[in-house]
Amino acid sequence: MKEIKLRFAIVSDLHCHPEDLNNYKNNATLLFTDKLRNISKEHPVENLKELKINDSIEDVDILLCPGDFTNQSNKQGLISGWDFTFEISEILKAKSVYATLGNHDIDSRNTFTNYSFSFPKGIKKSFPLNDNDIGQFWNKGFTFIERDEYLILVINSTHYHTHDPKDPIDNPNVKGKIDRGEIEEIEKFLKKNNDDKIKIMLCHHHPKVHSRNGLGEHDFIENGEELLDVLGKYKFDFIVHGHKHDPWFGVHNTTSGYKIPILSAGSFSAKEQISHCYKVNYFHIVEIRKAKSTNGTIRTWNYKATDGWSNKMESFLPFTGFGNSENIESLVDKIEKIISLKISKKWSEIVEEIDNLEYLLPEEVEELFTMMEAKEYSFTKNSQNYPDLIYNNRLIREKHGC
């Protein structure tokens, strides 16, 4: 098959709402509906404009949004959060925006309405998907978006958030859910449409347990791992979710033996995680390249209210890859052939010669560094915590006696 590429941005968990000037503790976001923009670094969207220009960020094909545009079903927050999302898409030159609902986007506890989905259905403006793509999203909790080069499965993990029982664990407002019958329908669709497009799943709640940093154990998607096994069977290339405000990236081993990359996106502008688990705010740009196999890269920027957006190291790696197809020993041998007769060499030049180095998972990078260090090589890193130079210590010692 010919190679296809897709570059997409991910913006999750805005938690937008009007600022409470009387009680600062009620403010759950850094992106208020009524915030002025004259100080760019204090406004995540306004400062993103400067980042796009100053860092020469490439345009993206699409923007994916895993939900929680507002906070605690605030109606103005939902309207403004969706407007901010389209402003972000314009900044990044995205051709399309695809979103799903978060638990804060619906009034599941009937605080303001008698119907959980009154606000998200009522704001219109193609929320969360335009009329051509919405499909079964409202009535079955999922839909497929098909284009020439990609297929996106959008899951509404809040589909069952319709009442508020007393049980804190089985409460459908706490966790997400996808029904096993819906998983069966998804598999039937994929069986008929199993082509070579780039395949992505977008959801809000996490499809596998994500309970680190004291962030809770019960708010995953019920039947989520069963869904992942189906997606593994049809070789999905990427899964992205929001909800946790705790960015994490790794691969999930499905029962078919296929490994699916999963990104927990963190939050674009919520602030509760800053004090709770010392994570700031993030957005990501993912580029997937698919031919006989799939590989890709994730670039991440973080935001602090006093500093604005930056791609310096801050809890989550500013750059990581996925889809490397070579064992680490083989890559080490190739690196040695390049640098065995040199004192030092730029890591970027080595990556140009050895393509798979760009697609290493974080744990694979650590394994590679450990093996290289055992062979008397060392590295310096840049502000993004990415290798800058590699040194041949053995050769240095032979030439300079140190």
N, C-alpha and C positions, 0 to 999 in steps of 0.2 A: 504494500500500500504506500501511497505517497505520504510524505510527512505533513502533518497538520499542526498548527500552533494556536494557542489561545492565551491571551493575557487578560487577567481579571483582577479587579480590586475588591477588597472585602472590608466592609464597614459595619460593625455590629454594636448593639446595645448603647444607643445614644442616651436613653433615659431622659429625654428632653422634657422640660416643664418650666412654667414661669418661676422666676426667682422669688423666694420668700425673704423679704428684707427684714422682717420682724423676728424670724427664728432661723438662724443660719443652719441649725441642725436638720431642718426639713429639706434642705437642698441636696439632692441626690445626683446632681450632674454639674459639669462644667460648661454645658451648652444650653443656656436658658433661651426661652422663646423671646424674651424681651431684653436681651443683653446688647449693649452698644458695641461697635466694632472699632472704635478709634484706637484702642490698644490691641494691635493684631495678635500678639502672643497670648493674650487672655481669651481669645475666641478661636476654638479649634477649627472652625470652617474657614474663617477669614485668614488664619495663619496658614492653612493648607494651600491657599492661593500662592502665597510667597514661597512655600516649599516647592510647589510644582515648578516655579520659575527658577529659583535659586539652585535646586538640586537636579534640574533638568530631568525630572521624572518623565518617563515615556508615557504616551497615551495608552489607555487600556481599551479592550474590546467591549467588556461588560463590567457592571458593578453588581456584586452580590451582597445582600443584606440579611443576616440571620435573625432579625427581629429585635423587639424592645426599643421601639422608636421613642416611646414615651415612658413615663414613670407612674405607676399606680393608676393606670387608666385615665390619666389626665387628658382631656379632650384637646385642649390647645396644644399640649405637648405632642400629641399624635399628629395633628395637622402640621405643626412647625417642624417636627422631626422628619416627616416625609418630605416637606419642602427643602429642608437642609440636605436631605439625601439626594434630591435632584440637583441641587446646587453643586454638591460634591461630584456628581456624575458629569456635570458640565465642566468643572475644573479639570477632571481627569479625561475628558473627551470620550466618555463611555457611550457606545451606541445604544445600549439597552440597560435597564435596571430590573433586576429580579429580586424579590424579597419574600419573606415569610413572616408570620406573626410570632411575637414573643408573648410570654404570660402577662407582661405589663401592658400590652397593647389591647387587651380585652378586659371587659368588666365582669369577670367570672364571679365575683362576690356580690354583684348587683348593687354596688355602692351608688351608682348614678343612674342606672337603667334596670329594666326587667329582662333584658336580653344581652347576653355576654358580648355578642358581636355587633351591637348597634353602632358603636363608634367606628370600628375598622371598616364596616360595610358602608357607613354613611359619609366618610370623607371623600369618597370617589377618587379623582385624580389618579386613576389606574392603580390604586392601592389594594393589595400588595403586588398585583400583577395586572397587566392590561387585559381588556376583554378577550383578546385573541388567545391569551395564554392561561387565563384563570381556570378553565376546564373544570375538573372535579374538586378543586381546592376547597370550596365551601361545603359541599355536600358529602365528600368522602375523605377529606383531610389530606389529599395529595393531588399533584398534577404533574404531567410531563411537558417540558418545553423542548421542542425540536427545531433545530436549525441545520444548515448544511454540514457544519463541522462539529457541532456539539449537541448533547442531549442532557438536560438538567431535570432531575427529579426533585421537586419542591415538596417538602413535607410540612404540614400544619400540625405540629406536635401539641398545639393547644386545642385541637379539635374536640376533645372531651372535657374541656374546662367550662362546664355549664352549670355546676352547682357546688356548694361548699359544705360537704359533710364534716362531722366532728373528728373523724379518725385522721390524725396528722400524717400518717404514712400512706394510707390508701387514698387520701384526698387527691382527686384528679387535678386540683388546682396547683398541687405541689410538683407533680411529675408530669412529663409528657407521655404520650401514648400513641401507638399505631396498632390498629386491630389486626389480628392474624388473617382475617379475611381480606383486609386491604393489602397485606403483604402478598397474599396469593394472587390478587389482581395485578399487583406490580410485577410479579414474576411472569404472569401470563403475557403482559405487555412486552416485557423485555425478551421473552422467548420469541415473539413475533418481530421484534425490532432490534435484534442483536447484531449491530453493524460495527464499523470501526470508528465511529465518532468518539470524541472526547466525552466521557460520561462523568457527571458531577452530581452529588446529592447535597441539597441545601436544607438545613433544618435549624430550629432554635435550641431545643434541649439536646443534650448529648446522648448519642445512641449507645454508648457504653459507659460504665461507671467512671466518674471523674470526681473523686471525693477528697483530693489532697487539700492542704492548707486550711483544713477545718471548714470547707465550703459546703458540707452536707453530702449525704449518701443516697437520698431518696428521690432526687429530682431528675433522674435520667428518663429516657424514653422507654416505657414498658414495651417489651418485645423488640427493643432496638437491636439487640445482637442477632436475633433471628433475621431481621431485615438486613443487617450487614452481611450475613451469610449468603443471602440471595444476591446482594449486590456484588459480593466476591465471586459468585458463580458466573456473573456476567461482566466481570472485570471492570468495575467502576474505577476511575482514575483518581478521584479526589472527593473527600467529604469535608464539609465545613459546617460548624455549628457555633452558636453563641452561648448566652445564658450565664456561664460561669464567671465571666470577667477575669478568668485565669488563663492566659495564653499558654498553649501547649501544642506540640506537634509530635506525631509518631505514626507508626503503622500498626494496623490491627490484623492479626492472623485469622482469616475466616476458615470455616470447615473444609472448604475446597482446596486449601493451601495457598490461596491467593492473598496477598497482603495489600490492604487498602490504606493509603495515606489519609489521616484525619487531622484537621486543624481546629483546635478550639481557639476562636478568634480573639478572645478578650473583649474589652470594651473600648469604643471610640471616645467616649466622653463621660461615662459614669464615674463617680468618685468614691463610692463606699469601699471598693477593693484597695484603695490607696492606703487607708489606715488598717484595714482588716488583714490583708495578706501582702502588703507592700508591693503591689503591682500598679503600674501607672496606666496610661491609655495607649491604644495601638490602632494602626490600620496596616493592611498588608496588600502587596501586589504579587500575585502568583502567575508564573508563566509555565504552561504545560506544553511539552513537545511530544507528539505521538507518531510513531511509525510502526515498526515491528514490535517495539516495546514503548513504554511511557516513562518519561522522566521530566523533571521540572525544578524550578527554584521558587523560593519564597523570600521576598524582601520585606522587611518590617520597619516601620517608623514608630517612635513613641512620643508621647506628648506630656509636657509638664506646663502648668499654667504660667510659670515664671519664665520658661525657656522657649515655649512653642514646640514645634515638631522637630525631631532629630532622628538620625539613624545611628546614633551612638549606642553602645551596649547598655541595655537597661532591662535586666531580668530575662527578657526573651531575646533570642539571637536575632540580630539585624539581617542575617542572611543564612539560609539553609537550603539544602537540596533534597531531592528524593528521586528514587528510580535508578540508582547506580546498578549496573549489571555485572560488575567485575568483583572478584574477591579482593580483599584488602592486600593480601600478600602480592598479588599480581601488580597492583597499583604501586606498591612500594618498590618493586623491582623496576618498574618503568621510571619512577622518579630517580632512582639511583643511577640509571643509565644516563639520565640527563645531567645530573649534578656531580657524578663521581669524580670528574676532573676539574670541578669549579669550586672556588672558595664559597661563593654564595650566588643566589639567583632569585629574581623576583618570583613570588608564588604565582602571580597572574600570568607570567610567561609559561610556567609549567602547566597551568590549567589550560592554556591555549593548545598545548601539545597533547595533553591527556584529557580528553573530553569528559570522561566519567567523574573526574575529581569535582566538577561543579555540582554533581548530583548526589553527593554523599549525605546521608542522614547525620545528625549531630553525633550519635554514638559511633558511627563509622569514622567520622573525622577524628574522634578521640582515639579510636583503635589505631588508625593510621599514624597519628602523632606518637603514640606510645611505641609503635614498632620502629618508626624513624628515629626516635630518641635512643632506643636500644642499639641502633646502628650508628650512633654518634652524630646525629643531625639535630639541629635546634632551629627554632622559629622565633621571629618577632611578629607581633600582631598589631594591627591598626586600631583606630578608635571604634571600629565595628566588631572588634574581637575576631577578625578574620586574618589569616596569615598574610604577612607582608613580604618578608624575606625568609629564605631557608639557608642555613649555614652548614657547610661541611666541616665539622669540628676536627675530624681526623686529618683532613688535608691542611687545615689551619695549623694544627699542632706539628705536622711534619715540616711545613714550610717556615713556621715562625718559632718552633720549639716551645710552645706554650699549651 
